Amino acid sequence: MDFFKLISDIERVDPEIYDRLDSRRRVFRHFGLAGKTLTAAMLPNLVSGVFQRAYGQTTLNPDIVAVLNLALSLEYLEYYYYDSGLKATNLIPAADRPAFEIIRNDESGHIKVLREALGAAAIPDPGRATFDYSGGKGSGTGPFAAAFGNYALYLGVAQSFVDTGVRAYKGGATKLMSNKDILEAALNIHSVEARHSSHVRTVRRGVAANAAAITVPGNLADLNKQPKSWISGTDNGGPSPSTTPSTAAVYGPGVPATGGPTDLFFPADSNTTQAGVDLLTNTAGATAASASEAFDEALDAATVKTIARNFVDAKSTLFV
């Protein structure tokens, strides 16, 4: 275990961790190791101590464990996807590789943070072989089978993964509210995932524009080919709206899709009503596009799992 890299990974995801632990200068004093030699054998207890001090964790309630393990499962899905893409021959252009290496490494950092927060309750690493990035549930013959040989398709699948993750983190936030430190760390990861989404979308737009004469960037009729750098409406069903599985579910409603002012519900990303206020009729100059773009919509765990199961071997219990 590279302890210092772990702390660096945590700091990237949760910049306020040192505030929780105390000042950077005094952090090791609180580990109770002043004047002692740090050995490999001491690292597991040391890391455990970090998280107990940083997040106040001894045991987690089942709701928090479920939310964090779903997040961890999604992080593994993304990590192995980006790692596989970086290892594929001539897939990612040299100019784009550094950014995707950062994204891959961010996912690795998220995995470390979530595993340490969960402790013994964390799911085991499912391994690369668990995932079928063709979308074929283990057959390898799904609609995205060419993703590791076609950069445009690779980016489209990446967009679908990261957009699902952003909605999933927001959907799980309410169940983390009993532990403000865990909630804050999860929302920090959420913000990093949102930046990943913006980057992937921007690169997709450039690749599409260079490949053929496509309509003006951001044209609502063409978002599944040349997306904005953020979700607009339901993004015309995403990169592959007519395939099976369709990416439309990534931007569609969850369960339940509607509810009262104080209910927890999961509308589609095209939603234009927030806190009971119709933005189209109560905001000067608002359009359906701008009103939907102003807010990210959460997605419930069951819907997230349904989407993700398409990319997992059917024999696996991941996302069940």
Residue pairs with C-beta under 8 A, 6 or more apart in sequence:
1 40
1 43
1 44
1 47
3 38
3 43
3 46
3 47
6 47
6 112
6 116
7 50
9 108
9 109
9 112
9 113
10 17
10 50
10 54
10 109
10 112
10 113
10 116
11 17
11 18
12 106
12 109
12 192
13 106
13 109
13 110
13 113
13 185
13 188
13 189
13 192
14 54
14 113
14 184
14 185
14 188
15 188
16 184
17 54
18 24
18 27
20 53
20 54
20 55
20 181
21 27
21 30
21 50
21 53
21 54
22 29
22 30
28 34
30 53
31 46
31 49
31 50
32 49
33 42
33 46
38 46
47 116
48 119
50 116
51 57
51 116
51 117
51 119
52 58
54 181
55 117
55 179
55 181
55 182
55 185
56 179
56 181
57 117
57 119
57 179
57 182
60 68
60 117
60 118
60 119
60 121
60 179
60 182
61 178
63 175
63 178
64 175
64 176
64 178
64 179
64 182
65 118
65 121
66 175
66 301
67 172
67 175
67 176
67 186
67 301
68 114
68 117
68 118
68 121
68 122
68 182
68 186
69 118
69 121
69 122
69 123
70 168
70 172
70 301
70 304
70 305
70 319
71 110
71 114
71 165
71 168
71 169
71 172
71 186
71 189
72 111
72 114
72 115
72 118
72 122
72 123
73 123
73 126
73 308
73 318
73 319
74 161
74 164
74 165
74 168
74 304
74 308
75 107
75 110
75 111
75 114
75 165
76 111
76 125
76 126
76 131
77 131
77 161
77 308
77 311
77 312
78 107
78 161
78 162
78 165
79 104
79 107
79 108
79 111
80 128
80 131
81 131
81 133
81 157
81 158
81 161
82 100
82 103
82 104
82 107
82 158
83 104
83 128
84 128
84 133
84 148
85 91
85 92
85 100
85 148
85 154
85 158
86 92
86 97
86 100
86 101
86 104
88 148
88 149
91 148
91 149
91 151
91 154
92 100
92 151
92 154
93 151
96 203
99 199
99 203
103 196
103 199
103 200
106 192
106 196
110 189
110 192
113 185
113 189
114 122
114 189
115 122
117 182
117 185
123 318
126 312
126 316
126 318
129 313
130 312
130 313
130 316
130 318
131 311
131 312
131 313
132 138
132 139
132 140
132 142
132 311
132 312
132 313
133 144
133 147
133 148
133 157
133 311
134 140
134 141
134 142
134 143
134 144
134 145
134 147
135 142
135 143
135 144
135 145
135 157
135 243
135 245
135 310
135 311
136 142
136 143
136 145
136 310
137 309
137 310
137 311
137 312
137 313
137 314
138 312
138 313
138 314
138 315
138 316
142 245
142 310
143 240
143 243
143 244
143 245
144 153
144 156
144 157
144 240
144 243
146 153
147 153
147 154
147 157
148 154
151 207
152 204
152 207
152 208
152 211
153 239
155 200
155 203
155 204
155 207
155 239
156 204
156 238
156 239
156 240
156 247
157 239
158 200
159 197
159 200
159 201
159 204
159 227
159 238
159 239
160 238
160 239
160 240
160 247
160 250
162 193
162 196
162 197
162 200
163 197
163 231
163 238
163 250
163 251
164 250
164 299
164 304
164 307
164 308
165 193
166 190
166 193
166 194
166 197
166 296
167 250
167 269
167 296
167 297
167 298
167 299
167 304
168 299
168 301
168 304
169 186
169 187
169 189
169 190
169 193
170 190
170 296
170 297
170 298
170 299
171 254
171 266
171 298
171 299
171 300
171 301
171 304
172 186
172 301
173 183
173 186
173 187
173 190
173 298
174 264
176 182
176 183
176 186
177 183
194 296
197 230
197 231
198 229
198 230
201 227
201 228
201 229
201 230
202 229
204 226
204 227
204 239
205 217
205 226
205 227
205 228
205 229
208 214
208 225
208 226
209 217
209 226
214 222
214 225
214 226
215 221
215 222
215 226
217 226
217 228
218 226
218 228
218 232
219 226
220 232
220 233
220 236
220 289
221 236
222 236
223 232
223 233
223 235
223 236
224 235
224 236
224 237
224 238
224 239
224 240
224 241
225 239
227 235
227 239
228 293
230 293
231 251
231 269
231 292
231 293
231 296
232 289
232 292
232 293
233 251
233 269
233 270
233 288
233 289
233 292
234 248
234 251
234 252
234 268
234 269
234 270
235 251
235 269
237 246
237 247
237 248
237 251
238 246
238 247
238 248
238 250
238 251
239 247
240 246
240 247
241 247
241 248
245 307
245 310
249 303
249 306
249 307
250 307
251 268
251 269
251 270
252 268
252 269
253 266
253 267
253 268
254 265
254 266
254 267
254 298
254 299
254 300
254 302
254 303
255 266
255 300
255 302
255 303
256 263
256 265
256 266
257 265
257 266
257 267
257 268
258 265
258 267
259 265
261 275
261 276
266 297
266 298
266 299
266 300
266 303
267 273
267 297
268 297
269 292
269 296
269 297
270 288
270 292
271 292
271 295
271 297
272 278
272 279
272 280
272 286
272 288
272 291
272 292
273 279
274 294
274 295
279 286
279 291
279 294
280 286
280 287
280 288
280 291
283 291
304 319
305 319
305 320
308 318
308 319
309 319
309 320
312 318
312 319
